[in-house]
Amino acid sequence: MNVNHQGKVWRPPTDVYDTGDEIIVRVEIAGMGESELHIELIRRTLIVSGHRVDHAGKTRLTYQQMEILYGEFRTEVRLPWSVNASAVEATYDSGLLTIVLPKASTLHVPISEATD
């Protein structure tokens, strides 16, 4: 889903790892404000999206090299386990968005003997 910054959606670099009790998702998306980032958790899919503005694009420039992507971005992560949605936390620091998703505890259902 990586595409250019000419009006198409691109996907920022994303890492996902498991600590045993939590799933950690890190998205590298520098130059954003916290209010410009959108995080959604729909069942077992985490969606991070937003729009990064090229402030230099307001003036006419002749680029010699252009590798930084701008415009609308979106990354989706299919989570391998159910998570405790009410305990999800997100922090944004130095261009890295870190989302901590605690795994949901397993519900053990007791089995009782049927009485005749």
C-alpha positions, 0 to 999 in steps of 0.5 A, a space after each residue: 500500500 506504499 504509494 507516492 504523496 500525490 493524493 494516494 494513501 501510503 503506509 508508514 513503517 509499522 512494527 508489531 511485537 508480543 511481550 507475553 501480556 501485551 501486543 505492542 504496535 509502533 508506527 514511524 510517522 514523524 512531523 505529526 501532532 497528536 490530534 492529527 493521528 486517528 486510532 481505531 480498534 475494530 474487533 481484532 483489527 487496529 487501524 492507524 490513519 491520518 494526513 501528513 502535510 508537506 508545509 514546504 509544498 505551499 511554495 513552489 520548489 524544485 526538489 533534488 531528492 524527495 523520499 518523505 511521503 506526505 498526504 493521507 496514510 493508513 496502516 492496519 494490523 490484524 491482531 493475533 489475540 483479543 485485547 482488553 479494549 478499555 486498557 489500550 494506551 497510545 503515546 507519541 514521542 519523537 515521531 514514533 506512535 506506540 500503542 500498547 494493547 493488553 491481551 484479554 484474559 482467557 475466560 474459563 467456563 466451568 462445566 457442571 454435571 447434568 443432574 437427572 
